[in-house]
Amino acid sequence: MEEVNIKPIAKLFGAFAQKFGIPRQSNIVDGIVSRIVFEPEFRNAEALRGIEDFDYLWLIWRFSENEKDGWSPTVRPPRLGGNQRMGVFATRSSFRPNGLALSSVRLIGVDWHCPDGPVLNVTGADLMDGTPIYDIKPYLPYTDAHPNARSGFAPTPSSHRLEVHCPPDMLSKIKPSMRTPLFEILANDPRPSYHHDNERVYGMLFLGKNIRFKVLNDNTVEVVDIF
């Protein structure tokens, strides 16, 4: 079979400079605006004609920070605590033979006239800053949404949420509009599923700030520093 060569059409620029802390699914955390900037070859307004008539888009992208030789037929999904193996094709694991991913994002608008334009502004992205995007397609609810479909080992959003405590002097270092999204990220427990150390201090880069926190008794996040 002939091998297909594909190249990025765009990159997403957002709030997450590293993998740690990125929501595990798209649209889990809202309110964080990311920019999709097209590569020079694809900066053509005609290619986006009609896109503003859609509320959501599909992004096909690559796990660019998970490249490694070979692949494993089974992985350990975080939803199962990292203690049970499932087939890689029965999960959304980032460790896949081709490293491709699919996410839906909400389209906020198009900046038609900026220097790098046209640029798509979206929310709900679960991509790291600088992630290459290989295709963009409109989301069609009448065919793409199946609310009664079975969902295997992840039938509902995770019910495990943490209570977040952050001193006011630290919280003041975060823009007011970004405080709720930050709390949502922490409440969803960004730690690896097998970490349960009350004394360990974790660091997460968010919008250029280093968020340092502990998780106490698996039910409370205590922010210890922001710088």
C-alpha positions in Angstrom: 0.0 0.0 0.0 1.3 3.4 -0.9 2.3 5.5 2.2 0.4 8.8 2.5 2.5 11.9 3.4 0.7 14.7 5.1 1.9 18.0 6.4 0.5 20.5 9.0 -1.8 23.1 7.7 -1.8 25.2 10.9 -0.6 25.3 14.5 -2.6 26.0 17.7 -1.3 28.5 20.2 -2.9 28.4 23.6 -2.5 28.4 27.4 -0.5 25.2 27.9 3.2 25.3 27.4 3.6 21.6 28.5 1.6 18.4 28.5 1.0 18.4 32.3 -2.2 20.1 33.2 -3.9 20.0 29.8 -7.5 18.8 30.1 -7.8 15.1 29.2 -10.7 15.7 26.8 -11.7 18.7 24.7 -14.5 21.0 26.1 -13.9 19.9 29.7 -12.7 23.4 30.5 -14.2 26.4 28.8 -13.2 30.0 28.6 -9.6 29.6 27.5 -9.2 31.1 24.0 -6.7 29.5 21.7 -5.6 30.7 18.3 -5.2 28.5 15.2 -2.7 30.1 12.9 -2.3 28.7 9.4 1.0 27.9 7.7 1.8 30.5 5.0 0.8 28.2 2.2 -2.7 27.9 3.6 -3.4 31.5 4.7 -6.1 31.9 2.2 -9.4 33.5 3.2 -11.2 31.6 0.5 -10.4 28.3 2.3 -12.5 29.5 5.3 -15.4 30.8 3.4 -18.6 29.8 5.3 -16.8 28.6 8.4 -18.4 31.2 10.7 -21.7 29.5 10.2 -20.6 26.6 12.3 -20.4 26.6 16.2 -17.9 23.7 16.5 -15.0 22.4 14.5 -13.2 19.1 14.4 -9.4 19.3 14.6 -7.2 16.5 13.4 -3.8 16.9 15.0 -0.7 15.1 16.2 0.7 14.3 19.6 3.9 16.0 18.7 5.4 15.5 22.2 4.8 11.8 22.4 7.0 10.6 19.6 8.7 7.3 20.2 9.8 4.2 18.3 7.3 1.4 18.2 3.9 1.1 19.8 2.1 -1.0 22.3 -1.3 -2.8 21.6 -2.4 -2.0 25.2 -2.3 1.1 27.3 -3.3 2.2 30.8 -6.2 4.7 30.6 -6.2 7.4 33.4 -10.0 6.9 33.8 -9.2 3.4 35.1 -6.6 4.7 37.6 -3.7 3.6 35.4 -4.1 0.1 36.9 -5.9 -1.7 34.1 -4.8 -2.3 30.5 -7.1 -1.7 27.5 -6.6 -2.0 23.8 -5.0 1.2 22.4 -7.8 1.4 19.8 -10.4 1.2 22.5 -8.9 4.4 24.2 -8.0 7.9 23.4 -4.4 7.4 24.6 -1.8 9.7 23.2 0.5 6.7 22.6 -0.7 5.5 19.2 0.9 4.0 16.1 0.5 7.2 14.1 0.1 9.7 17.0 -3.0 11.3 15.5 -5.7 12.9 17.6 -9.2 14.2 17.0 -10.8 17.1 19.1 -13.9 19.2 18.8 -13.5 22.9 19.7 -16.0 25.8 19.8 -15.4 28.5 17.2 -15.5 31.9 18.8 -14.7 33.8 15.6 -12.3 34.5 12.8 -9.7 37.3 12.8 -9.6 38.0 9.1 -7.2 41.0 9.1 -4.4 40.3 11.6 -0.8 39.9 10.3 -0.9 36.1 10.4 -4.6 35.9 9.3 -7.0 34.6 8.8 -6.8 33.2 12.3 -9.4 31.0 14.1 -10.2 31.8 17.7 -11.5 28.7 19.5 -12.2 27.5 23.1 -12.3 24.0 24.6 -9.0 22.9 23.1 -7.0 20.1 24.8 -3.9 20.8 22.8 -0.5 22.0 23.9 0.8 25.3 22.6 2.4 24.9 19.2 0.6 21.7 18.3 0.5 21.0 14.5 -2.9 20.6 13.0 -3.4 18.5 9.9 -7.0 19.2 9.0 -10.1 21.1 10.1 -13.7 20.0 9.4 -17.1 21.4 10.6 -18.9 19.6 13.4 -22.4 18.5 12.3 -24.6 17.7 15.3 -27.1 15.6 13.3 -24.5 13.1 12.3 -21.6 13.6 14.7 -23.5 13.5 18.0 -24.9 10.2 19.3 -26.2 10.9 22.8 -27.5 7.4 23.4 -24.4 5.6 22.2 -22.6 3.3 24.7 -19.3 4.7 26.0 -17.4 1.7 27.3 -15.4 2.3 30.4 -16.0 6.1 30.2 -19.8 6.4 30.1 -20.0 9.8 31.8 -17.6 12.7 32.7 -15.4 11.9 35.6 -17.2 12.5 38.9 -14.0 12.9 40.8 -13.6 16.6 41.4 -11.3 18.3 43.9 -12.0 21.3 46.0 -9.5 24.1 45.2 -8.0 26.4 47.7 -5.9 29.4 46.6 -4.9 32.3 48.8 -6.2 35.7 47.5 -2.7 37.2 47.1 -1.6 34.3 44.8 -4.9 34.3 42.9 -4.4 38.1 42.2 -1.5 37.1 39.9 -4.0 35.5 37.5 -6.2 37.6 35.2 -9.8 37.6 36.6 -11.2 36.1 33.4 -8.8 33.1 33.7 -9.4 32.3 37.4 -12.4 30.1 36.8 -10.7 28.1 34.0 -7.7 27.6 36.2 -9.9 26.3 39.1 -11.6 23.9 36.6 -8.3 22.5 35.5 -7.2 21.9 39.1 -10.6 20.5 40.2 -10.3 17.9 37.4 -7.0 16.6 39.0 -4.2 17.0 36.4 -2.0 14.6 38.3 -1.1 11.2 36.8 -3.7 8.7 38.0 -1.2 6.7 40.1 0.1 9.6 42.1 -1.3 9.9 45.7 1.4 11.7 47.6 0.1 14.4 50.0 3.5 16.1 50.3 4.4 16.2 46.6 4.4 19.7 45.0 3.4 19.7 41.4 4.1 22.5 38.9 1.9 23.4 36.0 2.5 26.1 33.4 -0.6 28.0 32.6 -0.7 31.3 30.6 3.0 31.9 31.3 2.6 31.3 35.1 4.0 28.5 37.1 1.1 27.1 39.3 2.5 25.1 42.2 0.1 22.9 44.1 -0.4 19.9 46.4 -3.3 17.5 46.5 -4.3 16.6 50.0 -6.1 13.3 50.7 -7.2 13.0 47.1 -9.9 15.6 47.6 -8.4 19.0 48.0 -6.0 21.1 45.9 -3.9 23.6 47.8 -2.1 26.1 45.7 1.2 26.9 47.3 2.7 29.4 44.9 2.1 31.2 41.6 5.0 32.9 39.9 
